[in-house]
Amino acid sequence: MASSWPELEVFCLNEGRGWHLSASEPRQSITIRGLQSLCALCPRLYQIAIVLNALLPCPITSESSRRDTALARNLAVTSLSLGDSMLANPQDVACALSDIFPRLKRINAWQHPLGTLPNGRHHRRLWEEVNNILQQRNITPLTQ
């Protein structure tokens, strides 16, 4: 789909509403690797609102994966709106997302009323950890 819209600048799917899936349901959702591909195919993106499946390990954070794949970087995106996206490891997710979006400052996830859903508080707290890590990375100068 993304290859059909190489000039796409805004990509928003169900922003603020989420997909209301539980971790036990099969998820056919966008992964961090898929988000990286989207950015590679649509280099003009500056606004993204999606639900991301960040429960799986982030393959783009490994050194071998970085060597094997030319990492698409998007310098225009400074915030992401991720609805009711679930994650497992805030450190890995923050590292992977900041590799794709070097100027990323903030992720909005599990905003009201999504935070009232089952596990909403837990995942909101994990995304706040990601935001804290991003803030720490933004204090340190980026090496390009």
Secondary structure in CASP SS format (residue, H / E / C, confidence):
PFRMAT SS
TARGET T0000
AUTHOR 0000-0000-0000
METHOD secondary structure of the structure
MODEL  1
M C 1.00
A H 1.00
S H 1.00
S H 1.00
W C 1.00
P C 1.00
E C 1.00
L C 1.00
E C 1.00
V E 1.00
F E 1.00
C E 1.00
L C 1.00
N C 1.00
E C 1.00
G C 1.00
R C 1.00
G C 1.00
W C 1.00
H C 1.00
L C 1.00
S C 1.00
A C 1.00
S C 1.00
E C 1.00
P C 1.00
R C 1.00
Q C 1.00
S C 1.00
I E 1.00
T E 1.00
I H 1.00
R H 1.00
G H 1.00
L H 1.00
Q H 1.00
S H 1.00
L H 1.00
C H 1.00
A H 1.00
L H 1.00
C C 1.00
P C 1.00
R C 1.00
L C 1.00
Y C 1.00
Q E 1.00
I E 1.00
A E 1.00
I C 1.00
V C 1.00
L E 1.00
N E 1.00
A E 1.00
L C 1.00
L C 1.00
P C 1.00
C C 1.00
P H 1.00
I H 1.00
T H 1.00
S C 1.00
E H 1.00
S H 1.00
S H 1.00
R H 1.00
R H 1.00
D H 1.00
T C 1.00
A C 1.00
L C 1.00
A C 1.00
R C 1.00
N C 1.00
L C 1.00
A C 1.00
V C 1.00
T C 1.00
S E 1.00
L E 1.00
S E 1.00
L C 1.00
G C 1.00
D C 1.00
S C 1.00
M E 1.00
L E 1.00
A C 1.00
N C 1.00
P H 1.00
Q H 1.00
D H 1.00
V H 1.00
A H 1.00
C H 1.00
A H 1.00
L H 1.00
S H 1.00
D H 1.00
I H 1.00
F C 1.00
P C 1.00
R C 1.00
L C 1.00
K C 1.00
R E 1.00
I E 1.00
N E 1.00
A C 1.00
W C 1.00
Q C 1.00
H C 1.00
P C 1.00
L H 1.00
G H 1.00
T H 1.00
L C 1.00
P C 1.00
N C 1.00
G H 1.00
R H 1.00
H H 1.00
H H 1.00
R H 1.00
R H 1.00
L H 1.00
W H 1.00
E H 1.00
E H 1.00
V H 1.00
N H 1.00
N H 1.00
I H 1.00
L H 1.00
Q H 1.00
Q H 1.00
R H 1.00
N H 1.00
I H 1.00
T C 1.00
P C 1.00
L C 1.00
T C 1.00
Q C 1.00
END
